[in-house]
């Protein structure tokens, strides 16, 4: 149980750092991204790519293991 709390703290820290970096890169390129849902905060860093859906023009992340990801485990990490 202790390791899970430590992992959640690490995920929250990485999520906050990502948001700060996203603010910087968004400002630099003049590109804003809206998201309606919790971010995916993975167990470990890995290669993540993005695609734009041709029909909806939504930005979608692509990464290994996304299909089986537990969305609820990362609730409130971005706060």
C-alpha positions in Angstrom: 0.0 0.0 0.0 2.9 2.4 0.8 4.4 1.9 -2.6 1.1 2.8 -4.2 1.0 6.1 -2.3 4.5 6.8 -3.4 3.7 6.0 -7.0 0.6 8.3 -6.9 2.8 11.1 -5.5 5.3 10.6 -8.3 2.5 10.6 -10.9 1.1 13.8 -9.5 4.5 15.4 -9.6 5.1 14.4 -13.2 1.6 15.5 -14.2 2.2 19.0 -12.7 5.6 19.2 -14.4 4.0 18.2 -17.7 1.3 20.9 -17.4 4.0 23.5 -16.8 6.0 22.3 -19.8 2.8 22.2 -21.9 2.1 25.8 -21.0 5.5 26.8 -22.1 5.4 24.9 -25.5 1.8 26.1 -26.1 2.9 29.7 -25.6 5.9 29.2 -27.8 4.0 27.7 -30.7 0.6 29.5 -30.2 -1.2 26.1 -30.0 -3.8 25.5 -27.2 -5.2 22.0 -26.4 -8.5 21.5 -24.5 -9.1 18.2 -22.7 -12.3 17.0 -21.1 -11.2 14.1 -18.9 -8.4 13.2 -16.6 -4.9 13.0 -18.2 -3.2 9.6 -18.6 -0.3 9.5 -16.1 1.5 6.3 -17.0 3.5 4.1 -14.6 6.7 5.0 -16.3 7.7 7.4 -19.1 7.5 5.8 -22.6 7.2 6.8 -26.2 3.9 8.7 -26.8 2.8 9.9 -30.2 -0.2 12.0 -31.3 -2.6 11.8 -34.2 -5.3 14.1 -35.3 -8.6 12.3 -36.1 -9.6 13.3 -39.7 -13.4 13.4 -38.9 -13.4 15.1 -35.5 -10.0 16.9 -35.6 -9.5 15.7 -32.1 -5.9 15.2 -30.9 -5.4 11.6 -29.7 -2.4 10.1 -27.9 -1.1 6.7 -29.0 1.0 4.6 -26.6 1.6 1.0 -25.7 -0.9 -0.4 -23.2 -3.6 2.3 -23.7 -6.3 -0.3 -24.4 -6.1 -1.8 -20.9 -5.4 1.4 -19.0 -7.4 2.0 -15.8 -8.7 5.5 -16.1 -10.0 5.8 -12.6 -6.7 5.1 -10.8 -5.4 8.6 -11.9 -8.4 10.6 -10.9 -7.4 14.0 -9.3 -3.7 13.8 -10.3 -3.9 17.0 -12.3 -5.1 19.0 -9.3 
